[in-house]
């Protein structure tokens, strides 16, 4: 507090070799622009190593709407390089669903070790969402499989292209889990805003309801939970699956907020 990074021996360098701590501090830029600033930089650590990272700076507001400070989150790009490599390799294993063009559930087995590693290293929080279309069998039986296929394609497009829950979401991945069930994986910064899980579920519910069926807006049961540190895949899936079925029973989104 009260010091510049370079005074403490830290150096944040851009690709042109400029020391951002002295010339273009992302924190100062976030305050000046009153919004998110994201940059890829090279960081010289106190231990003398060099790391390629994504730095995200966000202003923090007081009760009267004034900016009182700014915060930064750092994520090693190598983490995302590994994840992207896994995604590319997974595609070669023919894991894409032919109807929706989303990956199927096999992708989760491929990338889950990386997701859990992000959680254990404190680099990110992982938010899992299960979505099940309501009355899909009735729609198929009444209007035919072509209509059912159209709805599944529309849902796939929404999940892949149109979800934008906020600037604080690092990235997301959508999977067709099976039948009319879909799984979404959101990678959030460790210091994500309060209520971010609820905001994601509400945004998702609104997008799905904009898809029209012959009998009205499409509806879905939606449950969400955060991956716990050290948790096994099946434990997390069972918890979010139970939340999804509670949503189907109660007719509203269900969020496990105990570890938010």
PASEBA-1860 file (N, C-alpha, C; in nm, 3 decimals):
! residues 260
1> XXXXXXXX> 0.084/-0.119/0.000/0.000/0.000/0.000/0.088/0.124/0.000 ~ 0.061/0.217/-0.090/0.137/0.341/-0.094/0.265/0.333/-0.173 ~ 0.291/0.220/-0.241/0.413/0.203/-0.319/0.378/0.160/-0.461 ~ 0.464/0.196/-0.556/0.452/0.144/-0.691/0.519/0.008/-0.699 ~ 0.473/-0.074/-0.795/0.529/-0.209/-0.807/0.681/-0.207/-0.824 ~ 0.731/-0.116/-0.909/0.875/-0.115/-0.937/0.957/-0.078/-0.814 ~ 0.895/-0.007/-0.717/0.966/0.026/-0.593/0.985/-0.096/-0.505 ~ 0.901/-0.200/-0.529/0.909/-0.323/-0.450/0.984/-0.433/-0.522
9> XXXXXXXX> 1.046/-0.399/-0.635/1.123/-0.498/-0.709/1.044/-0.578/-0.810 ~ 0.916/-0.544/-0.831/0.834/-0.614/-0.928/0.840/-0.542/-1.063 ~ 0.834/-0.618/-1.171/0.835/-0.560/-1.304/0.729/-0.629/-1.391 ~ 0.640/-0.548/-1.448/0.540/-0.599/-1.541/0.573/-0.540/-1.678 ~ 0.613/-0.627/-1.771/0.665/-0.584/-1.900/0.569/-0.626/-2.011 ~ 0.542/-0.535/-2.107/0.460/-0.574/-2.221/0.548/-0.634/-2.330 ~ 0.487/-0.674/-2.443/0.561/-0.742/-2.548/0.667/-0.654/-2.613 ~ 0.653/-0.521/-2.598/0.751/-0.428/-2.655/0.863/-0.394/-2.558
17> XXXXXXXX> 0.859/-0.454/-2.438/0.964/-0.430/-2.340/0.939/-0.312/-2.248 ~ 0.821/-0.250/-2.256/0.790/-0.136/-2.170/0.753/-0.182/-2.029 ~ 0.807/-0.115/-1.930/0.776/-0.145/-1.791/0.643/-0.077/-1.756 ~ 0.536/-0.154/-1.750/0.403/-0.098/-1.726/0.392/-0.037/-1.586 ~ 0.470/-0.087/-1.493/0.465/-0.034/-1.356/0.509/0.113/-1.352 ~ 0.589/0.154/-1.450/0.637/0.292/-1.454/0.562/0.378/-1.556 ~ 0.510/0.316/-1.663/0.456/0.397/-1.773/0.308/0.382/-1.796 ~ 0.250/0.264/-1.772/0.109/0.242/-1.805/0.049/0.139/-1.710
25> XXXXXXXX> 0.042/0.175/-1.583/-0.007/0.084/-1.479/-0.152/0.042/-1.508 ~ -0.180/-0.088/-1.520/-0.317/-0.133/-1.544/-0.415/-0.091/-1.435 ~ -0.368/-0.086/-1.309/-0.456/-0.041/-1.200/-0.500/0.103/-1.222 ~ -0.402/0.188/-1.253/-0.434/0.329/-1.276/-0.525/0.344/-1.398 ~ -0.501/0.263/-1.500/-0.583/0.271/-1.621/-0.727/0.227/-1.593 ~ -0.744/0.124/-1.508/-0.879/0.078/-1.473/-0.956/0.187/-1.399 ~ -0.888/0.258/-1.309/-0.953/0.367/-1.236/-0.988/0.481/-1.331 ~ -0.895/0.514/-1.420/-0.918/0.624/-1.514/-1.032/0.592/-1.611
33> XXXXXXXX> -1.037/0.469/-1.660/-1.141/0.429/-1.756/-1.271/0.388/-1.689 ~ -1.264/0.369/-1.554/-1.381/0.325/-1.477/-1.435/0.193/-1.531 ~ -1.346/0.102/-1.558/-1.388/-0.028/-1.609/-1.274/-0.127/-1.614 ~ -1.306/-0.247/-1.659/-1.210/-0.355/-1.665/-1.096/-0.325/-1.762 ~ -0.973/-0.358/-1.722/-0.856/-0.351/-1.809/-0.790/-0.489/-1.805 ~ -0.770/-0.547/-1.923/-0.707/-0.679/-1.931/-0.589/-0.673/-2.027 ~ -0.473/-0.726/-1.981/-0.353/-0.724/-2.064/-0.273/-0.852/-2.045 ~ -0.204/-0.892/-2.152/-0.107/-1.000/-2.142/0.029/-0.936/-2.117
41> XXXXXXXX> 0.098/-0.981/-2.012/0.225/-0.920/-1.977/0.325/-1.028/-1.938 ~ 0.449/-0.983/-1.925/0.556/-1.067/-1.870/0.591/-1.011/-1.733 ~ 0.589/-1.097/-1.631/0.612/-1.051/-1.495/0.744/-1.107/-1.442 ~ 0.831/-1.015/-1.396/0.951/-1.054/-1.323/0.914/-1.064/-1.176 ~ 0.922/-1.183/-1.119/0.883/-1.204/-0.980/0.997/-1.170/-0.885 ~ 0.966/-1.162/-0.757/1.067/-1.134/-0.655/1.171/-1.246/-0.648 ~ 1.131/-1.368/-0.691/1.224/-1.480/-0.689/1.316/-1.481/-0.810 ~ 1.294/-1.388/-0.903/1.381/-1.377/-1.019/1.334/-1.452/-1.142
49> XXXXXXXX> 1.216/-1.514/-1.136/1.166/-1.586/-1.252/1.082/-1.494/-1.341 ~ 1.056/-1.540/-1.464/0.977/-1.464/-1.560/0.855/-1.547/-1.597 ~ 0.737/-1.487/-1.582/0.614/-1.560/-1.610/0.527/-1.480/-1.707 ~ 0.466/-1.551/-1.801/0.374/-1.491/-1.897/0.233/-1.503/-1.837 ~ 0.167/-1.390/-1.813/0.041/-1.393/-1.740/-0.062/-1.301/-1.804 ~ -0.188/-1.325/-1.768/-0.298/-1.233/-1.797/-0.324/-1.154/-1.670 ~ -0.324/-1.023/-1.682/-0.353/-0.936/-1.569/-0.486/-0.867/-1.595 ~ -0.577/-0.874/-1.497/-0.709/-0.812/-1.509/-0.727/-0.716/-1.393
57> XXXXXXXX> -0.750/-0.589/-1.424/-0.766/-0.484/-1.323/-0.909/-0.433/-1.326 ~ -0.969/-0.423/-1.207/-1.107/-0.379/-1.195/-1.119/-0.273/-1.086 ~ -1.193/-0.163/-1.111/-1.217/-0.066/-1.004/-1.319/-0.120/-0.905 ~ -1.306/-0.078/-0.779/-1.401/-0.112/-0.674/-1.473/0.015/-0.630 ~ -1.605/0.005/-0.616/-1.687/0.122/-0.588/-1.735/0.125/-0.443 ~ -1.747/0.245/-0.387/-1.799/0.264/-0.254/-1.950/0.270/-0.253 ~ -2.007/0.295/-0.136/-2.153/0.296/-0.121/-2.219/0.407/-0.202 ~ -2.148/0.517/-0.227/-2.206/0.629/-0.302/-2.170/0.623/-0.450
65> XXXXXXXX> -2.114/0.511/-0.494/-2.082/0.494/-0.634/-1.947/0.547/-0.675 ~ -1.867/0.596/-0.577/-1.736/0.648/-0.610/-1.633/0.536/-0.612 ~ -1.529/0.551/-0.695/-1.422/0.452/-0.699/-1.332/0.471/-0.577 ~ -1.315/0.364/-0.500/-1.234/0.373/-0.379/-1.100/0.301/-0.392 ~ -1.090/0.208/-0.487/-0.965/0.136/-0.509/-0.978/0.055/-0.637 ~ -0.874/-0.019/-0.669/-0.880/-0.113/-0.782/-0.808/-0.240/-0.741 ~ -0.852/-0.351/-0.795/-0.791/-0.480/-0.763/-0.740/-0.546/-0.890 ~ -0.642/-0.634/-0.874/-0.586/-0.706/-0.987/-0.589/-0.856/-0.961
73> XXXXXXXX> -0.613/-0.933/-1.066/-0.600/-1.078/-1.061/-0.499/-1.120/-1.167 ~ -0.421/-1.223/-1.136/-0.316/-1.270/-1.226/-0.338/-1.418/-1.255 ~ -0.327/-1.458/-1.380/-0.339/-1.598/-1.419/-0.230/-1.630/-1.520 ~ -0.154/-1.735/-1.492/-0.049/-1.774/-1.586/-0.111/-1.821/-1.717 ~ -0.063/-1.768/-1.827/-0.116/-1.807/-1.957/-0.088/-1.953/-1.987 ~ 0.017/-2.007/-1.926/0.048/-2.149/-1.948/-0.068/-2.237/-1.905 ~ -0.144/-2.193/-1.804/-0.260/-2.270/-1.760/-0.361/-2.280/-1.873 ~ -0.388/-2.167/-1.939/-0.483/-2.167/-2.049/-0.427/-2.236/-2.172
81> XXXXXXXX> -0.295/-2.227/-2.193/-0.233/-2.299/-2.304/-0.255/-2.449/-2.288 ~ -0.240/-2.499/-2.165/-0.261/-2.640/-2.140/-0.406/-2.679/-2.166 ~ -0.498/-2.591/-2.121/-0.639/-2.620/-2.140/-0.676/-2.619/-2.287 ~ -0.625/-2.520/-2.362/-0.653/-2.515/-2.506/-0.595/-2.637/-2.577 ~ -0.477/-2.682/-2.533/-0.418/-2.801/-2.594/-0.503/-2.924/-2.570 ~ -0.559/-2.933/-2.448/-0.647/-3.045/-2.417/-0.772/-3.041/-2.502 ~ -0.827/-2.922/-2.523/-0.947/-2.908/-2.606/-0.920/-2.952/-2.750 ~ -0.805/-2.910/-2.802/-0.771/-2.945/-2.940/-0.750/-3.096/-2.953
89> XXXXXXXX> -0.682/-3.154/-2.855/-0.659/-3.299/-2.859/-0.790/-3.375/-2.846 ~ -0.880/-3.321/-2.762/-1.008/-3.388/-2.740/-1.091/-3.390/-2.868 ~ -1.084/-3.283/-2.947/-1.159/-3.278/-3.072/-1.116/-3.388/-3.167 ~ -0.989/-3.421/-3.163/-0.938/-3.526/-3.251/-0.991/-3.664/-3.211 ~ -1.046/-3.675/-3.092/-1.102/-3.802/-3.045/-1.250/-3.815/-3.081 ~ -1.298/-3.726/-3.168/-1.437/-3.731/-3.215/-1.536/-3.723/-3.100 ~ -1.515/-3.624/-3.011/-1.605/-3.610/-2.897/-1.711/-3.503/-2.920 ~ -1.717/-3.444/-3.040/-1.817/-3.342/-3.066/-1.951/-3.406/-3.098
97> XXXXXXXX> -2.056/-3.353/-3.037/-2.192/-3.397/-3.067/-2.229/-3.350/-3.207 ~ -2.274/-3.440/-3.291/-2.299/-3.408/-3.431/-2.418/-3.317/-3.452 ~ -2.514/-3.317/-3.359/-2.634/-3.235/-3.376/-2.610/-3.091/-3.334 ~ -2.557/-3.072/-3.213/-2.540/-2.936/-3.159/-2.401/-2.879/-3.186 ~ -2.308/-2.965/-3.225/-2.167/-2.927/-3.246/-2.099/-2.882/-3.116 ~ -2.158/-2.920/-3.004/-2.093/-2.901/-2.874/-2.017/-3.028/-2.838 ~ -1.913/-3.017/-2.755/-1.848/-3.138/-2.706/-1.946/-3.221/-2.624 ~ -1.924/-3.351/-2.619/-2.006/-3.434/-2.532/-1.936/-3.453/-2.398
105> XXXXXXXX> -1.990/-3.540/-2.315/-1.943/-3.552/-2.177/-1.799/-3.604/-2.166 ~ -1.746/-3.664/-2.272/-1.608/-3.713/-2.266/-1.508/-3.600/-2.247 ~ -1.545/-3.480/-2.294/-1.455/-3.366/-2.278/-1.427/-3.338/-2.132 ~ -1.529/-3.356/-2.049/-1.514/-3.325/-1.907/-1.404/-3.409/-1.843 ~ -1.397/-3.535/-1.881/-1.291/-3.621/-1.828/-1.153/-3.572/-1.869 ~ -1.144/-3.514/-1.990/-1.016/-3.466/-2.042/-0.967/-3.341/-1.969 ~ -1.058/-3.247/-1.941/-1.015/-3.118/-1.888/-1.032/-3.103/-1.738 ~ -1.102/-3.199/-1.673/-1.129/-3.181/-1.531/-1.002/-3.169/-1.446
113> XXXXXXXX> -0.895/-3.246/-1.473/-0.773/-3.227/-1.392/-0.721/-3.083/-1.396 ~ -0.733/-3.016/-1.511/-0.689/-2.877/-1.520/-0.782/-2.785/-1.440 ~ -0.911/-2.812/-1.446/-1.007/-2.731/-1.371/-0.983/-2.744/-1.221 ~ -0.963/-2.866/-1.176/-0.937/-2.887/-1.033/-0.804/-2.825/-0.991 ~ -0.704/-2.831/-1.082/-0.576/-2.769/-1.052/-0.588/-2.618/-1.035 ~ -0.668/-2.553/-1.118/-0.690/-2.409/-1.104/-0.747/-2.377/-0.966 ~ -0.843/-2.461/-0.921/-0.905/-2.440/-0.790/-0.804/-2.460/-0.678 ~ -0.728/-2.567/-0.685/-0.634/-2.600/-0.578/-0.520/-2.499/-0.569
121> XXXXXXXX> -0.479/-2.442/-0.684/-0.372/-2.343/-0.682/-0.423/-2.201/-0.656 ~ -0.552/-2.186/-0.640/-0.610/-2.055/-0.612/-0.609/-1.962/-0.731 ~ -0.601/-2.017/-0.853/-0.594/-1.933/-0.973/-0.732/-1.892/-1.022 ~ -0.833/-1.972/-0.991/-0.968/-1.943/-1.040/-1.069/-2.024/-0.959 ~ -1.196/-1.986/-0.972/-1.306/-2.064/-0.918/-1.383/-2.123/-1.034 ~ -1.426/-2.247/-1.019/-1.497/-2.318/-1.125/-1.644/-2.333/-1.087 ~ -1.732/-2.281/-1.173/-1.876/-2.286/-1.149/-1.939/-2.381/-1.250 ~ -2.005/-2.486/-1.198/-2.067/-2.588/-1.281/-2.218/-2.568/-1.285
129> XXXXXXXX> -2.275/-2.581/-1.404/-2.419/-2.562/-1.422/-2.475/-2.679/-1.502 ~ -2.581/-2.742/-1.448/-2.656/-2.845/-1.519/-2.786/-2.784/-1.569 ~ -2.821/-2.813/-1.693/-2.944/-2.761/-1.754/-3.018/-2.876/-1.821 ~ -3.148/-2.889/-1.789/-3.231/-2.993/-1.847/-3.358/-2.928/-1.903 ~ -3.387/-2.954/-2.031/-3.503/-2.892/-2.095/-3.632/-2.951/-2.042 ~ -3.726/-2.865/-2.005/-3.855/-2.910/-1.954/-3.948/-2.949/-2.069 ~ -4.023/-3.057/-2.048/-4.127/-3.102/-2.142/-4.070/-3.137/-2.280 ~ -3.943/-3.173/-2.285/-3.883/-3.201/-2.417/-3.944/-3.325/-2.481
137> XXXXXXXX> -3.971/-3.428/-2.402/-4.029/-3.551/-2.457/-4.168/-3.522/-2.515 ~ -4.245/-3.441/-2.445/-4.379/-3.407/-2.494/-4.371/-3.331/-2.627 ~ -4.273/-3.241/-2.637/-4.255/-3.166/-2.762/-4.217/-3.260/-2.875 ~ -4.126/-3.352/-2.846/-4.086/-3.450/-2.948/-4.204/-3.535/-2.993 ~ -4.283/-3.582/-2.897/-4.396/-3.670/-2.929/-4.505/-3.597/-3.005 ~ -4.526/-3.470/-2.969/-4.637/-3.396/-3.030/-4.600/-3.334/-3.164 ~ -4.478/-3.281/-3.174/-4.442/-3.204/-3.293/-4.336/-3.273/-3.380 ~ -4.284/-3.386/-3.333/-4.190/-3.463/-3.414/-4.045/-3.437/-3.378
145> XXXXXXXX> -3.959/-3.529/-3.422/-3.818/-3.521/-3.386/-3.745/-3.407/-3.457 ~ -3.795/-3.364/-3.572/-3.731/-3.251/-3.639/-3.742/-3.124/-3.553 ~ -3.858/-3.107/-3.491/-3.875/-2.992/-3.402/-3.786/-3.007/-3.278 ~ -3.777/-3.128/-3.226/-3.689/-3.152/-3.112/-3.543/-3.123/-3.146 ~ -3.501/-3.166/-3.266/-3.364/-3.140/-3.309/-3.340/-2.990/-3.325 ~ -3.439/-2.920/-3.376/-3.424/-2.774/-3.393/-3.402/-2.706/-3.259 ~ -3.477/-2.749/-3.159/-3.464/-2.689/-3.026/-3.326/-2.719/-2.966 ~ -3.280/-2.841/-2.981/-3.148/-2.877/-2.928/-3.039/-2.795/-2.996
153> XXXXXXXX> -3.051/-2.776/-3.128/-2.953/-2.694/-3.200/-2.957/-2.550/-3.150 ~ -3.077/-2.498/-3.127/-3.091/-2.360/-3.079/-3.029/-2.343/-2.941 ~ -3.051/-2.441/-2.854/-2.991/-2.436/-2.720/-2.840/-2.441/-2.731 ~ -2.789/-2.530/-2.816/-2.644/-2.540/-2.835/-2.584/-2.410/-2.880 ~ -2.651/-2.341/-2.972/-2.601/-2.213/-3.022/-2.598/-2.109/-2.911 ~ -2.703/-2.104/-2.830/-2.709/-2.009/-2.720/-2.597/-2.035/-2.620 ~ -2.578/-2.161/-2.585/-2.478/-2.195/-2.484/-2.337/-2.169/-2.532 ~ -2.314/-2.187/-2.661/-2.178/-2.172/-2.715/-2.146/-2.026/-2.747
161> XXXXXXXX> -2.243/-1.951/-2.799/-2.215/-1.820/-2.857/-2.263/-1.702/-2.774 ~ -2.374/-1.713/-2.705/-2.443/-1.595/-2.658/-2.435/-1.568/-2.508 ~ -2.376/-1.659/-2.433/-2.369/-1.635/-2.288/-2.261/-1.532/-2.259 ~ -2.302/-1.422/-2.201/-2.208/-1.319/-2.157/-2.253/-1.272/-2.020 ~ -2.204/-1.339/-1.915/-2.253/-1.310/-1.781/-2.182/-1.192/-1.716 ~ -2.077/-1.139/-1.776/-2.007/-1.026/-1.717/-1.859/-1.029/-1.750 ~ -1.792/-0.913/-1.737/-1.650/-0.905/-1.768/-1.565/-0.988/-1.674 ~ -1.623/-1.026/-1.558/-1.544/-1.099/-1.461/-1.538/-1.249/-1.492
169> XXXXXXXX> -1.605/-1.295/-1.599/-1.595/-1.435/-1.640/-1.473/-1.452/-1.730 ~ -1.376/-1.536/-1.690/-1.258/-1.562/-1.773/-1.299/-1.630/-1.903 ~ -1.371/-1.741/-1.891/-1.416/-1.815/-2.008/-1.521/-1.916/-1.965 ~ -1.589/-1.977/-2.063/-1.684/-2.081/-2.031/-1.681/-2.188/-2.139 ~ -1.726/-2.308/-2.102/-1.733/-2.420/-2.195/-1.869/-2.486/-2.178 ~ -1.934/-2.519/-2.290/-2.065/-2.583/-2.288/-2.054/-2.723/-2.347 ~ -2.122/-2.820/-2.285/-2.120/-2.958/-2.330/-2.264/-3.009/-2.341 ~ -2.291/-3.092/-2.441/-2.415/-3.168/-2.441/-2.389/-3.294/-2.362
177> XXXXXXXX> -2.450/-3.302/-2.243/-2.418/-3.410/-2.151/-2.488/-3.539/-2.190 ~ -2.604/-3.525/-2.252/-2.679/-3.643/-2.295/-2.825/-3.608/-2.312 ~ -2.891/-3.657/-2.419/-3.031/-3.629/-2.440/-3.058/-3.480/-2.445 ~ -3.141/-3.432/-2.352/-3.172/-3.289/-2.346/-3.106/-3.223/-2.226 ~ -2.995/-3.281/-2.180/-2.919/-3.226/-2.068/-2.789/-3.163/-2.118 ~ -2.756/-3.047/-2.060/-2.635/-2.975/-2.097/-2.559/-2.939/-1.969 ~ -2.426/-2.937/-1.980/-2.340/-2.898/-1.869/-2.256/-2.778/-1.912 ~ -2.250/-2.678/-1.826/-2.168/-2.560/-1.853/-2.062/-2.546/-1.745
185> XXXXXXXX> -1.943/-2.504/-1.787/-1.829/-2.484/-1.696/-1.784/-2.340/-1.711 ~ -1.794/-2.264/-1.603/-1.750/-2.124/-1.604/-1.623/-2.111/-1.522 ~ -1.522/-2.046/-1.579/-1.396/-2.020/-1.508/-1.398/-1.875/-1.463 ~ -1.402/-1.854/-1.331/-1.415/-1.721/-1.272/-1.288/-1.685/-1.195 ~ -1.256/-1.557/-1.185/-1.143/-1.518/-1.100/-1.170/-1.552/-0.955 ~ -1.065/-1.569/-0.879/-1.081/-1.607/-0.738/-1.162/-1.504/-0.661 ~ -1.143/-1.376/-0.694/-1.215/-1.268/-0.626/-1.334/-1.223/-0.710 ~ -1.418/-1.318/-0.749/-1.533/-1.285/-0.832/-1.634/-1.204/-0.751
193> XXXXXXXX> -1.719/-1.124/-0.817/-1.817/-1.042/-0.744/-1.918/-1.128/-0.670 ~ -1.970/-1.075/-0.560/-2.074/-1.144/-0.486/-2.196/-1.161/-0.575 ~ -2.259/-1.277/-0.565/-2.378/-1.302/-0.645/-2.352/-1.342/-0.787 ~ -2.227/-1.372/-0.822/-2.195/-1.405/-0.961/-2.262/-1.535/-1.006 ~ -2.268/-1.635/-0.917/-2.333/-1.760/-0.953/-2.480/-1.739/-0.986 ~ -2.550/-1.663/-0.905/-2.691/-1.634/-0.930/-2.708/-1.557/-1.060 ~ -2.618/-1.462/-1.086/-2.626/-1.383/-1.210/-2.612/-1.472/-1.333 ~ -2.524/-1.570/-1.326/-2.506/-1.662/-1.438/-2.633/-1.743/-1.462
201> XXXXXXXX> -2.691/-1.797/-1.355/-2.811/-1.879/-1.370/-2.928/-1.798/-1.422 ~ -2.945/-1.675/-1.374/-3.055/-1.591/-1.419/-3.037/-1.554/-1.566 ~ -2.914/-1.523/-1.605/-2.885/-1.490/-1.745/-2.915/-1.610/-1.834 ~ -2.874/-1.727/-1.791/-2.897/-1.849/-1.867/-3.047/-1.877/-1.882 ~ -3.122/-1.859/-1.775/-3.267/-1.883/-1.779/-3.336/-1.789/-1.877 ~ -3.294/-1.663/-1.878/-3.355/-1.566/-1.971/-3.324/-1.602/-2.116 ~ -3.201/-1.644/-2.143/-3.163/-1.679/-2.281/-3.241/-1.800/-2.331 ~ -3.256/-1.900/-2.246/-3.330/-2.020/-2.287/-3.476/-1.986/-2.314
209> XXXXXXXX> -3.535/-1.898/-2.232/-3.676/-1.864/-2.249/-3.702/-1.786/-2.377 ~ -3.597/-1.731/-2.438/-3.613/-1.659/-2.564/-3.626/-1.753/-2.684 ~ -3.593/-1.882/-2.663/-3.611/-1.982/-2.768/-3.759/-2.023/-2.770 ~ -3.821/-2.020/-2.886/-3.963/-2.047/-2.896/-3.988/-2.192/-2.940 ~ -4.086/-2.255/-2.875/-4.138/-2.384/-2.918/-4.276/-2.360/-2.982 ~ -4.333/-2.459/-3.049/-4.467/-2.439/-3.106/-4.573/-2.405/-3.002 ~ -4.548/-2.438/-2.876/-4.647/-2.411/-2.771/-4.607/-2.298/-2.677 ~ -4.496/-2.229/-2.707/-4.457/-2.117/-2.622/-4.307/-2.116/-2.593
217> XXXXXXXX> -4.263/-2.031/-2.497/-4.120/-2.021/-2.465/-4.065/-2.154/-2.412 ~ -3.942/-2.183/-2.449/-3.875/-2.301/-2.397/-3.839/-2.278/-2.250 ~ -3.857/-2.381/-2.169/-3.824/-2.374/-2.027/-3.719/-2.479/-1.994 ~ -3.644/-2.454/-1.887/-3.540/-2.548/-1.847/-3.522/-2.547/-1.696 ~ -3.487/-2.662/-1.643/-3.445/-2.672/-1.503/-3.295/-2.647/-1.498 ~ -3.252/-2.560/-1.405/-3.113/-2.517/-1.402/-3.061/-2.520/-1.258 ~ -2.949/-2.588/-1.237/-2.884/-2.591/-1.107/-2.737/-2.558/-1.121 ~ -2.679/-2.490/-1.020/-2.540/-2.451/-1.028/-2.468/-2.462/-0.894
225> XXXXXXXX> -2.339/-2.495/-0.898/-2.258/-2.505/-0.778/-2.113/-2.479/-0.811 ~ -2.036/-2.436/-0.712/-1.893/-2.413/-0.730/-1.815/-2.540/-0.694 ~ -1.716/-2.570/-0.775/-1.628/-2.683/-0.748/-1.550/-2.657/-0.619 ~ -1.549/-2.756/-0.530/-1.478/-2.742/-0.404/-1.333/-2.790/-0.420 ~ -1.246/-2.733/-0.340/-1.105/-2.770/-0.347/-1.087/-2.918/-0.314 ~ -1.016/-2.989/-0.402/-0.989/-3.131/-0.380/-1.104/-3.224/-0.413 ~ -1.212/-3.170/-0.466/-1.331/-3.250/-0.493/-1.313/-3.337/-0.617 ~ -1.367/-3.458/-0.612/-1.366/-3.546/-0.727/-1.478/-3.509/-0.823
233> XXXXXXXX> -1.460/-3.545/-0.948/-1.557/-3.509/-1.052/-1.697/-3.560/-1.019 ~ -1.708/-3.687/-0.981/-1.840/-3.745/-0.957/-1.912/-3.679/-0.840 ~ -1.838/-3.634/-0.740/-1.899/-3.564/-0.628/-1.963/-3.433/-0.674 ~ -1.889/-3.358/-0.754/-1.940/-3.230/-0.804/-2.061/-3.251/-0.896 ~ -2.053/-3.352/-0.984/-2.164/-3.378/-1.076/-2.289/-3.422/-1.001 ~ -2.272/-3.504/-0.897/-2.388/-3.548/-0.821/-2.457/-3.430/-0.752 ~ -2.376/-3.337/-0.698/-2.434/-3.222/-0.629/-2.510/-3.131/-0.726 ~ -2.450/-3.101/-0.840/-2.516/-3.011/-0.934/-2.635/-3.080/-1.000
241> XXXXXXXX> -2.629/-3.213/-1.016/-2.743/-3.287/-1.070/-2.862/-3.281/-0.975 ~ -2.836/-3.293/-0.845/-2.943/-3.283/-0.746/-3.007/-3.145/-0.746 ~ -2.923/-3.042/-0.763/-2.976/-2.906/-0.770/-3.063/-2.887/-0.894 ~ -3.023/-2.947/-1.004/-3.102/-2.936/-1.127/-3.239/-3.002/-1.109 ~ -3.244/-3.118/-1.043/-3.372/-3.185/-1.023/-3.459/-3.109/-0.922 ~ -3.398/-3.043/-0.825/-3.475/-2.955/-0.737/-3.537/-2.841/-0.816 ~ -3.459/-2.787/-0.912/-3.509/-2.681/-0.998/-3.628/-2.729/-1.080 ~ -3.620/-2.850/-1.133/-3.730/-2.906/-1.212/-3.855/-2.924/-1.126
249> XXXXXXXX> -3.836/-2.966/-1.001/-3.948/-2.989/-0.911/-4.013/-2.858/-0.866 ~ -3.930/-2.755/-0.839/-3.980/-2.630/-0.783/-4.011/-2.525/-0.888 ~ -3.960/-2.544/-1.011/-3.988/-2.449/-1.117/-3.908/-2.321/-1.107 ~ -3.789/-2.326/-1.046/-3.703/-2.208/-1.038/-3.558/-2.253/-1.032 ~ -3.466/-2.159/-1.064/-3.324/-2.193/-1.062/-3.282/-2.230/-0.921 ~ -3.183/-2.318/-0.910/-3.133/-2.361/-0.780/-2.982/-2.342/-0.776 ~ -2.934/-2.267/-0.676/-2.793/-2.239/-0.659/-2.745/-2.287/-0.523 ~ -2.637/-2.364/-0.522/-2.572/-2.402/-0.397/-2.478/-2.288/-0.360
257> XXXX> -2.523/-2.198/-0.272/-2.446/-2.080/-0.239/-2.359/-2.096/-0.115 ~ -2.353/-2.218/-0.061/-2.277/-2.239/0.063/-2.128/-2.217/0.045 ~ -2.076/-2.241/-0.075/-1.932/-2.222/-0.098/-1.907/-2.112/-0.201 ~ -2.004/-2.019/-0.216/-1.985/-1.908/-0.309/-1.896/-1.802/-0.247
END
